[in-house]
Amino acid sequence: MSQANQKPPHAPRCVFMLLMALWLIAFDRPVQGQELEPRAYTNTPIGMNFLLAGYGYSQGGILFDPAVPVQGANAEVDIGVLGFAHSFALAAKSAKYGLVLPYAGLDASGFVEGEYRERQVSGLADPSFVISLNLSGAPALRLEEFSRYRQTTITGATLRITAPWGQYDADKLLNIGTNRWSIKPELGVSHALGSWIVEGAVAATFYTANDDYFRGQQLKQDPIYSLQGHVIYSFEKGVWLALSTTYFTGGQATVDGRKNNNELQNWRSGLTVTFPVNKYHSVKLAGSTGVSTRTGTDFDAYFLAWRYRWGGGL
């Protein structure tokens, strides 16, 4: 992070959680407590593959890790996402596994202990590995059997692991990578009512310690607990629209044993629309914004994704 000689006339900018980029993995699975995940547990024919390429942009404030006090936080982040997923059968239930590789660039600035600082950096963000299993209501079906399937109520579980392999510089306060592992178990339910689907999910994200935090400190963070809900309407020809909201709390951070008042108690809402181009290709548009923010994460985010599917007899 470099230092400027004087305060600039424009509003300072800072970083938002880059893992938001995982919001639109190929089978609709994102990460962390801040994301919105409509149709996360929809049944899919087994043996299918999904390739996703996307671009995301976000602008706004974010909670800084509490080693150094930051004021006037604001940021601009551009991020590209490449994802892959595969559907398969597990104990006669439908399941998926996937991988997301994000690459990001951020333009950030803020006041650290009264001094104006800037940071511009680009590089790989932390990759994410995901496996999900529909526990009931979504049997493992091949494509030729799937036309007879009608959803009623689906329950499912997901496990997401994020690896600390992104760009990271311990001498800088702001980085694209996090230099720590995270694991996120989740339970969800999806209920169909004609053309409508109502969904809900609860999750917790746990973090390992970052032992090489800014200026040689150790960062620890309490789990983030999240609750989200979605109302989805399916139009003709595979087009669907989702209105979503999520609440997340927790995440109190400790640096070398010192706690700051930075526990999250925030609400976000969003809109997602997807439409097929043909049986192989589809496009998804999504956006979200902060509704009620106790600490940080008051940002706007937008995402455009293209998805290609093949295999499984398609």
N, C-alpha and C positions, 0 to 999 in steps of 0.2 A: 504494500500500500504506500503510495507516494504522498507527499505533503505539499499543499499549495501555499503560496505566500500570503494570500488574503482570501477573505470570504467572497465567493462569486455572487453575482446578482440573481442567479436562478436558484430554484429550489434544489437542495441536496438530494442525491439519489443513492440507494443502497440495494442489497441483494435479497431476493425472495427464494424460498425453498425450491431448489432445482428439481427435486424429485417429483414435483408437480408434473413434470414432463411425462411421467409414466402413466398419467391419467388415462391415456387411450391406447393401452397395449392391444395387440391384435384380437384378443378375446375379451376386450372391455374391462381390463383389470389395471388400476393404478396403484399408488403407494401413499404411505404416510396418513396422518389423520386429516389433512386438509382437503383431500380429493373427493370428487363425486363420481360414483360408479354405477350408472344405470345398466340394467340387463347383465349384471355380473354373473348370475347363476342360470341364465337361459340355457336350455338343453341344445346340444350340437351333435350332429351325426359323427360317429367315431371314425378315425382314420383321416380326418381332414387336417390340412395345414393352412396357416394364416401368416401372411407377411404384411407388415405395416410400416409405412413411412409417413412421418408427420412433421409439422412445424408448429411451434408454440411461441407465444409472446406474452409477457406479463409486465405490468408496471404498477408500482405502489410500494407500500412499506412492508417490513418484515422484522420479526424479533431477532435481534442480534444475540449471539452467545454472550453471556454476561461478564466476561473477563474485563472488558473495557466498556464504559458507558458510552452509548451512541445516541445522539438526538437528531431529530429531523430526518429520520431514515426514509429513503425512497429509492427505487431501483428500476432499471430496464433490463430484461433478460430475453434473449433470443435462443431458442433451443431446437435442435433437430433430433428426431427419434427414429430408430430402426428397431423393430420388434418381430419376433417369431413366436408362434404358438402351434401346438399339436393336440388334437383331441384323441382320446383313447378310452378303453374300457378298463375299469378297476373294480373287481368284485361285482361285476354285472351292472355297475353304475357308470354314468358318463363322467369323465375327468379331463383335465387339460393341464399341460405344463407349458411354460413360456419363458422367454428371455427378452429383456429390453436393454438396448444400448443407446444412451443419450449423449449428445454432444452440445455444449452450451457456450454462449458468450455473454458476459455481463458487463455493464457499465454502471458503476456504483460510486456513491460518495456519501459523506456524512460527517458529523462533528464528533470527534473522539476526544474526550476530556477537554472540550473547548477548542480543539484544533480541527480545521477543515482538512479532510483527507479524501483521496480518490483511489479507485481501483478499477482497472480495465483488464480483463483476462478472458481467455477462451480455452477450451479443452474438453476432454471426456468427463462426463459426470458419472456418479456411481451406478453401475449396472444393477439390475434387479432380476431375481429368479423367482418364479411363481409356480405353484402347483395347487389345483383346486379340484374338489370332488363334490359332486351332487349326491347328497346322502339319501334323499327320497324324492319321488315325483319326477325323476329324470333318468330313466333306464338307458343303458348303453344300446344304441340302435344304429344300424347301418343306414346308409342313405336311402336304400330301397324300402326300408321299414319306416323311415321317419315321416313319410307323407301321411301315415295313419295316426301319428302321435298328436295329442292335444294336451297342452299344459293345463294343470289345475294348480296344485301347490307344490313348489320345489323348496327343499331345504338344502343347504350346502355349506361347505367349509373351505377356506383358503389359507395357505401358508405362503408368505412372501419373505424372501431374504434379500437384503441389499448389501452388496460387498463394497469395501472401502478402496476402490481401485480408480477413482476419479482423480482429476488434477488437484494437488494439495501442496501448499507451501506453508510450513509451520511458522515462518517469519511474517506471514500476512494474516490479518484478521479475517478477511473475506476470501473464500475459496469456492471452487465449483464442487470438489469432492468434500466428504465429511470426515474421512480418516477414522471411521468406526463402522462396525457392523450394526445392522438392525434386523429384527425379526418381527413379523406382524401376523399373528393368527386372527382369523375372522370367521364369524358365523352369520349366515344370511338366509332370508326367506323371500320367495317370489310367488305371488298369487295372481292368477289370471281371471279376469271377469269380462268375458267377451273380447272386445278390442282393447280393453284396458288391462294394465298390469300394475299391481301395487307391490313395492319392494321395501325391505328394510334390512339393515345389517349392523352388527356391533363388532368392534375390533379393539385391539390394544397393540401398540408398537413399543417394543423394548429395544434398548440401545446398550451396546458395550461402551466402555470408557474410551475417550480419546486421550491417550497418554502423551501426545505430542501437540498439544493445543498451543495457541498463540503465546509466544514468549516462554515456552517451556512449561506451561501449566497443564494440569489434568482437568479435563471436562467430563462430568458425569451428568446424565439427564434421567429424570423419572419417566416412566412410561406415559405415552399419550393415548388416551381412551377416546374412542369416537363412536358416534351413532349417526346413521344416515337413513334417509327415506327418499323414495322416488315414486312419481306417478307417470306412467308411460301410456301413450296412445299409439296404436298401430294403424296406419292408413293402408290403402291398397298398394300392391306391388312392392311390398317390403319396406316402405318408408315408415319411420317411427319418430316420435317426439317425446322427450322426457323433461319434466320439471323436477329438480332435485334440491335437497337441503341437507346439510350436515352440521353436527355440533361436535366439537372436540375440546377436551379438557386435560389438564395435567401438564407434563413436560417441564416441571421445575428443574432448572439447571443449577449445577454446583461446580464452581471452579476453585480448585485447591481448597475445598472445604467451605468456601464462601457462597452463600445463597443470596440471590437477588429476587425481588418480587416480580417474577416473570412467568408465573403459571398461566397457562392458556385457558380461556373460557370463551370460545369464539363460535360464531355461526357463519356459514357460507351458503349461498344458493347459486344455482346454475341452470343452464338450458343446454340440451344436447339434441341434435337432429342428425339422422343418418338416412341415406337413400342409396339404393343399388344403381350401378351403371349397367351391369349385366350380371349373369350368375357367378362370374369370377371376381368382379370389381365392385367396390362400394366406396362412398365418400362420407366422412363424418365431420360435422362442425360442432364446436362446443365452446362455451364461455361460462365463467363464474365470477362472483364478486363477494366481498365481505359484507355481511349484513350487520352483525354486532361483534365488536372486537374489544376484548379486555387488554390484550397485549399482542402487538405485532400482527403479521399476516393479513393486514388490511390492504389487499392488492386485487387488481383485476387481471384475469388470465383468459387467453383465447387460444384455441387449438384447431388446426385443420389436419385431417389424416386421410390417407388413401390406404385401402386394404385389398389385398389380393388373396384369394383362397383357391386351393386345389387339393386333389387327392380324395380318398374316401369314396371313389366311384362317381365323383362330380362330372 
